[in-house]
Amino acid sequence: MNVTVTTPAGTSTGTAAQFTYIAPAVPTVTSVSPTSGPTAGGTSVTVGGAAFTGATAVHFGANAATNVVVNGAGTSLTATTPAGTGTVNVTVTTPAGTSTGAAAQFTYIAAPPTQGYWMVASDGGIFAFGDAGFYQSMGGQPLNKPIVGMAATPDGKGYWMVASDGGIFAFGDAGFYQSMGGQPLNKPIVGMAATSDGKGYWMVASDGGIFAFGDAGFYQSMGGQPLNKPIVGMAATPDGNGYWMVASDGGSSPSVTPGSTSPWVDSP
């Protein structure tokens, strides 16, 4: 566009001076971190991209985020997620428009059950209480050996059962990562524990032998070691880098990552 000046003598002509109007850039979203959070909302996230200056809204799907703060360069912002479900696009709106596309998405994850529990019977029957879900069972089905333990998946939407011969039965979103069913055992299996991500599990035998499957690590065992009383159960550490066994007399043996100086303990 030409720039002209008008005086009583007239108006300038020609194209010696021009000015170009530049439309403000529409925001673009390229990243979001973290990429998941609870359905209740309340997760603090960082959204990356460009042209965020003057942002008037940030949406997760159709729902508006709160506490939006844009950095000085307009390339990043922080916000608090609203409540939602499923996987949704993250969009930013400024006076220039709203970002488009699915370059950045956020997945809402339902909270695991916290007000319930399961019981398992030796015939594989499952009894669910509180907000624990029922995802089928082995009740009424033929079993080679009785069920002796179970473990739930991290999200509470599935579980495993283990039989005394090492057979594994997976239900709901529990994955099957092999078993000891049909394999020779020195002593029967008496319990199991799942890894923190639910992609593996351990079994423990009454002689303290450990069998690790999936992404479960092997951190020593009591197999072949003298025991005052037989092992009757086990539990994993929260990070999955170790486990405990407990004997029928209440003695415990911690197993830890290789290289640790922590002693084995069989306390009375």
C-alpha positions in Angstrom: 0.0 0.0 0.0 1.3 3.5 -1.0 2.0 6.1 1.7 0.8 9.5 0.6 0.9 13.0 2.2 -1.6 15.7 1.6 -1.0 19.5 2.0 -2.9 22.6 0.7 -0.7 22.2 -2.4 -1.8 18.7 -3.2 -1.2 15.0 -2.5 2.0 13.1 -3.1 2.0 10.6 -5.9 4.0 7.5 -6.9 5.2 4.4 -5.1 8.4 5.6 -3.5 7.0 4.9 -0.1 4.9 1.8 0.7 3.7 0.1 3.8 2.8 -3.6 4.2 0.2 -4.8 6.7 1.0 -8.2 8.2 -1.9 -10.3 9.6 -1.1 -11.6 13.1 -0.1 -15.3 13.0 -2.6 -17.9 14.0 -1.2 -19.9 17.0 0.3 -23.4 16.4 0.6 -26.1 19.0 3.5 -28.6 18.7 3.7 -30.2 22.1 2.1 -30.8 25.5 3.8 -32.2 28.6 2.8 -34.3 30.4 0.6 -36.0 27.8 -1.8 -37.7 30.3 -3.5 -37.0 33.6 -6.6 -38.0 35.6 -10.1 -37.5 34.4 -10.9 -35.2 37.2 -8.5 -32.6 35.8 -6.1 -30.5 37.8 -3.0 -31.5 36.0 -0.4 -28.7 35.4 0.7 -28.9 31.8 3.2 -27.0 29.6 2.1 -26.4 26.0 4.7 -25.6 23.3 4.3 -23.9 20.0 4.3 -20.4 18.5 2.2 -17.2 18.4 0.7 -17.7 21.9 1.0 -14.0 22.8 -2.4 -12.6 23.8 -3.9 -16.1 24.3 -7.6 -15.8 25.3 -8.3 -19.5 25.8 -6.7 -23.0 25.9 -9.0 -26.0 25.3 -8.6 -29.6 26.0 -11.1 -31.0 23.6 -14.2 -28.8 24.2 -13.3 -27.9 27.8 -11.4 -24.8 28.7 -8.3 -24.9 30.8 -7.6 -22.6 33.7 -4.6 -20.7 35.1 -3.2 -19.9 31.6 0.2 -18.1 31.7 2.1 -17.4 28.4 5.8 -16.8 28.4 7.3 -13.6 27.1 8.3 -15.0 23.7 4.8 -16.5 23.1 6.3 -19.9 22.5 5.1 -21.7 25.6 2.4 -21.5 28.1 1.3 -23.3 31.3 -2.3 -24.2 32.1 -4.3 -26.5 34.4 -6.4 -29.2 32.7 -10.2 -29.3 33.0 -12.0 -32.5 33.7 -12.4 -34.8 30.7 -12.3 -38.2 29.2 -10.5 -40.0 26.4 -7.8 -38.5 24.2 -8.4 -34.9 23.1 -6.7 -32.2 21.0 -5.1 -29.3 22.8 -5.8 -25.9 21.1 -4.8 -22.4 21.8 -7.0 -19.3 20.9 -5.7 -15.8 20.4 -7.3 -12.7 18.7 -5.8 -14.1 15.4 -7.6 -17.4 15.6 -7.4 -20.9 17.0 -4.8 -23.5 16.4 -5.8 -26.5 14.4 -4.7 -30.1 13.9 -3.8 -32.9 16.3 -0.2 -32.2 16.8 -0.6 -32.2 20.5 -3.0 -34.4 22.4 -3.8 -35.2 26.0 -5.1 -38.5 27.3 -7.4 -38.6 30.4 -6.8 -41.7 32.6 -9.4 -42.9 34.9 -8.2 -43.3 38.5 -7.8 -46.9 39.7 -10.3 -48.2 42.3 -9.4 -47.1 45.8 -12.4 -48.2 47.8 -12.7 -51.9 47.1 -11.0 -55.2 47.0 -11.2 -58.8 45.7 -11.1 -62.2 47.2 -10.1 -65.3 45.3 -11.2 -68.8 46.3 -9.1 -72.0 45.7 -11.5 -72.9 42.9 -10.8 -69.6 41.1 -14.0 -67.9 42.1 -13.7 -64.1 42.5 -15.6 -62.0 44.9 -15.4 -58.2 44.3 -16.4 -55.6 46.8 -16.6 -51.8 46.8 -15.5 -50.2 43.5 -13.5 -53.3 42.5 -14.7 -54.6 39.2 -15.5 -58.2 38.3 -13.6 -59.3 35.2 -14.6 -63.0 35.1 -13.1 -65.9 37.0 -12.2 -69.6 37.0 -15.1 -70.5 39.2 -16.7 -73.7 37.8 -13.8 -74.2 35.3 -11.5 -77.3 35.5 -8.2 -76.6 37.2 -5.1 -78.8 37.5 -4.3 -77.4 40.8 -6.0 -75.0 43.3 -5.6 -71.2 43.1 -3.3 -69.9 45.8 -3.0 -66.1 45.1 -3.8 -63.2 42.9 -2.6 -59.7 42.0 -4.4 -56.7 40.5 -3.2 -54.6 37.5 -2.1 -51.0 38.3 -5.3 -49.4 37.0 -7.5 -51.9 38.9 -9.2 -53.1 35.6 -7.9 -56.6 35.7 -6.2 -59.2 37.7 -4.2 -62.4 37.6 -4.7 -65.6 39.5 -1.9 -68.1 40.1 -2.3 -71.8 40.8 0.0 -74.0 43.0 1.5 -75.5 39.9 2.4 -72.1 38.6 -0.4 -71.7 36.1 -1.5 -68.2 35.4 -5.0 -67.0 34.5 -5.3 -63.4 33.3 -8.6 -61.4 33.2 -9.6 -57.8 32.3 -6.6 -55.8 31.1 -4.1 -58.2 32.7 -1.6 -59.5 30.2 -0.3 -63.0 30.0 3.5 -63.2 30.3 4.0 -67.0 30.5 3.7 -69.2 33.5 5.2 -72.3 35.2 2.1 -74.4 34.4 3.3 -77.8 33.2 6.9 -77.2 34.3 8.6 -79.1 37.1 8.7 -77.4 40.5 10.6 -78.3 43.6 7.9 -76.9 45.7 4.4 -75.5 45.0 3.7 -71.9 44.2 2.2 -70.0 47.1 1.8 -66.4 45.9 2.5 -63.8 43.3 3.1 -60.0 42.9 2.8 -57.7 39.8 5.3 -55.2 38.6 4.5 -51.4 39.0 3.6 -51.0 35.3 1.6 -54.3 35.1 3.7 -55.7 32.3 5.1 -58.5 34.4 4.8 -60.5 37.6 6.7 -62.8 40.0 5.7 -66.1 41.5 7.1 -67.4 44.8 7.3 -71.1 45.8 7.1 -72.4 49.4 10.9 -73.0 49.4 11.5 -69.4 48.5 12.2 -69.9 44.8 11.3 -66.9 42.6 10.0 -67.1 39.0 10.0 -63.8 37.0 8.0 -63.1 33.9 7.4 -60.1 31.5 9.4 -57.1 32.7 9.8 -58.4 36.2 13.4 -58.5 37.3 15.0 -61.4 39.2 16.6 -60.1 42.4 17.7 -63.3 44.1 15.6 -65.8 46.0 15.7 -68.2 48.9 15.5 -71.3 46.7 18.0 -73.9 48.0 18.5 -72.0 51.2 17.6 -73.3 54.6 14.2 -72.0 56.0 12.8 -72.4 59.5 9.3 -72.4 58.0 7.9 -72.4 54.4 7.3 -69.2 52.5 3.6 -68.3 52.3 3.5 -65.1 50.3 5.3 -62.1 48.7 5.0 -58.4 47.9 6.8 -56.1 45.5 8.3 -52.7 46.3 6.4 -49.7 44.7 9.1 -49.2 42.0 9.3 -52.9 41.2 13.0 -53.1 41.9 12.7 -55.5 44.7 10.3 -57.8 46.7 9.8 -59.3 50.1 8.9 -62.9 51.0 7.2 -63.9 54.2 7.4 -67.3 55.9 4.7 -69.0 57.9 6.5 -68.0 61.2 6.5 -64.4 60.2 10.1 -64.3 59.0 10.8 -62.0 56.0 13.5 -61.9 53.4 14.1 -58.8 51.3 15.3 -59.1 47.8 16.9 -56.1 46.2 18.7 -55.0 43.0 22.0 -56.8 42.2 25.0 -55.0 43.7 23.1 -53.8 46.7 24.8 -54.3 50.1 21.5 -54.9 51.9 21.6 -58.2 53.7 19.1 -61.0 53.4 17.1 -61.1 56.6 15.2 -63.9 58.1 14.0 -62.3 61.3 12.2 -64.3 63.9 
